[in-house]
Amino acid sequence: MKNIRRILSLLLVLFFVLSCQSRDLTVKTGVDVLQQTGFALLEGKRVGLITNPTGVDRKLRSTIDILFEAPNVELVALYGPEHGVRGEIHAGDRIASQTDPVTGLPEYSLYGSTRKPTPEMLKGLDVLVYDIQDIGSRSFTYISTMGLAMEACAEQGIEFVVLDRPNPIGGLKVEGCYVEDGCFTFVSQYRIPYVYGLTCGELALLLNGERMLGSGARPGESTRCNLTVVPMEGWKRDMFYDQTGLQWIASSPHIPQAVTSFFYPLSGIAGDLAEVSIGVGYTLPFQLFAPVEGNINPQELAANLNALDLPGLYFRPIYFRPFYSRGQGTTLGGVQVHLTDPAVAPLTDVNFYVMQEMHALNPDLVFNLNRITKVVGSPFITAKFSEKYQFHDIKEYWYKDVEAFRELSRHYYLY
């Protein structure tokens, strides 16, 4: 009996130790590390902050409040990307500059008629800080805001600081070709792949180091800003967000959970087509595919997609009725995508495979692929795919820049 008690006691101690170690493994983001250093990097400087509700520390305290209350930091202005500093703006809506109701600081919009900070917006600043949770896809506009702000700081001689955060889909996935001339927009700002496998801090280092700041800038064309990245502690390249120990805050209204970051590149390209609903407006944004008009049997579509044997993916027939957006109030039939192994699942490929199989089941369903040319970043991709709706016709081209980018980006790895 005594031996059993000793064993139980040892097991309890072991459980306690392992629990403590598990808690210690929580990733510390850039703002956590900045606090640990007593804000030395910002001491005695007039500071501007680009952020939104995702800018929090491990205790979910806003970076705005942290810097505003830090005794040795003078926070003087806030800058809001798409959705605004406090997240009060709907996707795509224009934002007017205003006064922040909590701090009383001026809040400048970087998602209205002005997307690049003007000299007047930056007047009097010594340093501009960026703290926003990204999701690892080129068309998510926060990284465009970051790069334009870096460009503005380079022109005005203002220091730029990135408080780094995890890439929620890890730092290993790279998919898609470079953006090509004529396709540079706010959702295709840089000559990088669609899924780029870097944290926002690493991406900032790459854009700055390769002189790629500015829409469509080729390596070596632009100037460099005075850039500092405050790295995380404890993050590794093979980590998904659910392994970080961090709480997820919706990075936009339609990215409610960390796992949605995987579904965004999986369906977001096809989601720009007027003919397709991807679940935006329903409870499963970016996880669904259904034609808005035209008759397709969901069971047949699921069976055909599963017959492709795509690793880490399973397609299930589903019916749903969007509460808003495309197909609002109409029962749509399509498929729900299930990620069975995110590490091996090809994400962006799914956009094209779904269009391929929808068209095969209903040849009268023709997509206006011109709408997605700038999102995919290449007129060749959409022109070639529209000929036969076969992904194998464009797959090699879609992946042609991946290995070159992997080699380039390794020079800027922090983890």
N, C-alpha and C positions, 0 to 999 in steps of 0.2 A: 504493500500500500504506500509506504514511504517513497519507494522508487517511482511509483506512478505519480505521486505528488511532485517529486523533484522534476520529473519529465514535463509535467503540466506547467510547473513554474518556469522552467527553461523555455518552453514553447511560448508562454506569455511574454517573457522578456524578449525573445527573438521577434515576436510579432510587434512589440512596441518599438524595438530598434528599427525594424524594416519599415514601420509606419513613419517613423521620424525621418529615415532616409528618403522615403518616398516624397514626404513633404518638402524636403530639402532640394529635391530634383525639379521643383517648379522653376520654369524659365523666368529670368528677370529681363524685362524689356529695357529699351534704352532709357526710358524715363525713370525706371527703378534704379538703374545704374547711376544716372545723373544725380538722383537724390542721395545715393550712397556717398558720392564724392562731395556732398555739400554744395552742389551747383557751382563748383569752382569754374567751370567752363564759361558760365554766364555772369560771373560776379563783376559788378561795376559797369555792366553794359545795358544799353537800352534794347529791349528784346521785343520782337514780333513773333507771333505764334500762328502757324497754319495747322488747324486741327479740326476734329469733329467729335461726335460722342465716343468713337473708338479710342480716342486718346486718353487712356486711363493707366494707372499703375496697377500692381497686383491686387491691391485692395479696392479696386474700382473707383478710385478717386481721380477726378478729372485733372488732366495736365494743366488746364486753364487755372483751376483753383490752386494747384500745387505751385505753379510759377508765380501766380498773383500774390500768394501769401508768403513766399520765400523771402526772408528778410534781406537777403543780399542780391535779389534779382528785381530789376525794374521792368515789369511787363507793361508795354505801352499800347499794343494794338493786336487785334485778332484778325485772321484771314480765313474765310470759309470757302471750301471746295463745293462741288455738287452736293446738294442736300443741306448745306449750311453748317455753321459752327455747332449749332445745337441739334442738328438733324431734323429741323422743322419743315424742310422744303421737299416736295415730292420730286421724284425722278424726272429730270429734263426741264423742270420749272426754272425760270430765271430768278436770280436773287438780287435784291437791292442792298446796297451797303446801309448799315444801320448802327445803332448803339446796342452793345450786349446788355441785356436786362439784368444780368447777375453781377457783373464787374463794373459796368458803366464805361467800359473801354470801347473805342471805335472798332467796329467790325466791318471789314472790307470784303466785298464779294469777289471771288475768283471764278464764278460760274455765271456770269451775265454777259453784258457786252464787253467786259474786261476780264480776260482769263489769265493774262500776264500782269503781275503787279506793276503799276505805273510808278515813276519816280516820286510823285506826290504821295502815293500810298506808303512808300518806303522811307519817306523823309524823316531824318532824325534817328533812324535805326542803326545800331551797331551790328546786330545779328538777327537773322530770321531763322526760327526753329520750325521743323516739320515733324509732326507726330500724328500719323494716321495709319490704321490697320489696312493693309492692302490684301488682295486675294490672288495675286500671281498671274493675272491675265492682262495682256496688252491693252485691251479695249476698255478696261475699268479706268475711269477718268482721273482717279487720284494721282496716279504716277505722271500723267500729263501735267496736272497742276504742279506737282513737285518739280518737274523739269523746267517748266516755264518760270517758276519762281527762282530756280537756280540761275537761269539765264539772266533774269532781271537783276539778281544780286551781283552777278559777274559784271554787269554793265555799270552798276552803282558802287562797286567796291565794298559790298556788304558781306559779312561772313554768313555762311549757310550751314546749319546744323541739322542732321537727321537723327532722330531718336529711333533706333532700329526696332523692328517688330518681326515676328515669325512670318514666313510665307506659309499660309495654312495648308497648302497642298505639298509642302516640302520643298527641298532645294535640288531635286534630281530630275524632275520632269521638264523636258524642253520639246515643244511641238510647234510646227508652223514655219512658214518661210518668212524672210525679212519683208518689211513693208517696202514697196517699190515706188518709184517716182510717179506722181499723179494720184497717189493713194493716201498721202499724209493728211490726217485730220486729228481732231481732239481725241478720237478713239483709236487712232493709229499714229501716234505722235513720233515714234522713234523707229529706227531701222533695227528692230529686234524681233525675235519669233513671237508668235501669239502667246504661248506659254513659255516663260523665260527662266524659271528655276532659280531666281535670286530673291533675296529680301529687298525691301525698298532701299535700305542703306547700301547694299551691294550694287543695286542698279544705279543709285546715285553716283557711286564711285566709278562705275563703268562709263556712264554718260559723260562724267566729268573727265575721267582719265583718257577716254578715246575722243574727246572734243566733239561729242555728238549732240550737245544741247541745241535746241532749236528744231522746229518741225522740218523733217527731211534732211537734217544735216548729216553729211557723210563723215566718217571718222577723220579727225584732223581739221575739220572746217571751222569749228566754233572756238570761242574763248573758254577758259576755265574759271570757275568760281572758287573762292576760298572755302573749301568744303571740309567739314568735320563730321564723322559718323560716330555716334555713341553706340557701341555694339552691345548686343545682349550677352547675358551669361547663361550657359546651360543649354543653348539651342544647338541641335545637330541637323545636318542636311536631310537625313532620312526621317525626320520628325514630321508627323501631321499635327494639326492644331490640337486634337484631342489628347495628344501625348505631352503637351507643354505644361499642364496644370493650370493654365490660364482660363479665365472665364471669357466667353465669346460675347461681344456686343455687335449687333447687326451693323455691318459696314455700309449697308444701304437698305432701304425698305424691303427689297427682294432678295437680300442675302441674310436671312434671319438666323441661320445656324452655320457653324464653321464648315460642315459637310457641304453646304450649298456652294462653297468655293470650288469644289470639284465639278459640280453640275453646271456652273456658269460657262466654262469653256466647252463643255460637252454639248450645250444646246444654244448658247448665246448667239452664235453666228446664224444659225437657222432661225433664231428668234427675231431677227431683223426682217424676215420675210413676212409680207402682209398675209400670205396664204397659210401661215402656220401659227398655232398656239403652242407655247412651251410651258404652260402652266402659270405664267404671270397673270395675276388676277384670280388665281385659285390658291389653295393651301399648300401646293407643292411647286413653288416657282423653280423654273429651270430643270425640273425632273420629268416633265411630260412632253410628248409630241403628239399633236393631232392636227389634221387639216381643218381649217376654219370652214371651208366649203368643199364639197366633193365627197363621194362615197368611198370609204376605205374600211375594210373589215378589220377591227382591232386584233382579232385572234390570228388572222393571216399575217398581219404586219408583224406581230410579236414573233410568230413562228419563223417568218423569213429572216428577221433580224437575229434571232437566236441561232438559226442555221449558219450564220456567218462565223459563229464560234469565236466571237471577240473576247479576249482574255479579260477576266475581272468584271464582266458585265452580264446582266440578265434583263430581258425585256418582258414585261407583263402587260397584257391587255387591260385597258382601263377606260371607263366613261367618267366624265366630269363636266361640271357646268361652271364656267368662270363667273365670278361676282362682278368683275370689271375687266377692262382691256378687251383683247380680241376674243370674239365668241361670247361676249357677255350675255348671260341669260339663255344660252343655247347649250344643249347637251352635246358634247363632242366625244368622239370615240378615237382612241389612239393607244399609245403605250406609255407606261411608266418605266424609267430606267433605274435599275438597282445596281449599285456598286458592290460587288461581292469581294473584290480585291483592288482597292484604289492604287496600290503600288504598281500593278501591271496593266491597269486599264488604260487603253488609248482614249483620250478625252475628246480632242477636237475632231477626230475621225468620225465620231458618232453623228455629228451634224450632217455630214455628207452621206453616210450610210443610210440614215433615215430618209433623206430626200431621195436617194437611189431606190429604196424599197417602196416608198410611197408612190413614186412615179411608175415603178414596175407594176404595181397593183392597179393603178389608175393612170394610164398614159395621158388622159385629158388634163391631169393635174400638172400644170406647167408653172414653175416658179419664176418670178421676176428676179433673176440672180444679179442684175445690175445693182439692186439695193444693197448687196453684201460685198461688192467689189472692194470698197475702201475698208471694210471691216476685216476681210481676209488679207487685204494688203496687196493683191495682185490681180490685174485684169486677165492674166492668162488662166488663173485658177477658175474663175467663173465662166470664161468663154469656153474653155476646154470641157469643163464639167457639163455645161448646158448642151453639148453635142449629143451625148449618150446617157447622161446621168449615171456614170460609172466611176466610183471613187478610184479604182485602180488606174484610171487614165490620168489622174492628177496626184496620186499619192507620192510618187518619187519627187515631183516638183514641190509638193507641200513640205517635204522633209529635207529639201536639198541644202538648207543652211544650218541645220541643227548641229552637226558635228563641228562646223566652223565656229558657231556661237559658243558651244561648250568649251572649246579650246580658248576662245577669247575671254569668256567670263571667269574661267578658273583664276585668272590673274587678279580678280577682284573679290575672291571668296574671303569672307571673314570667319567662316565656320567650317 
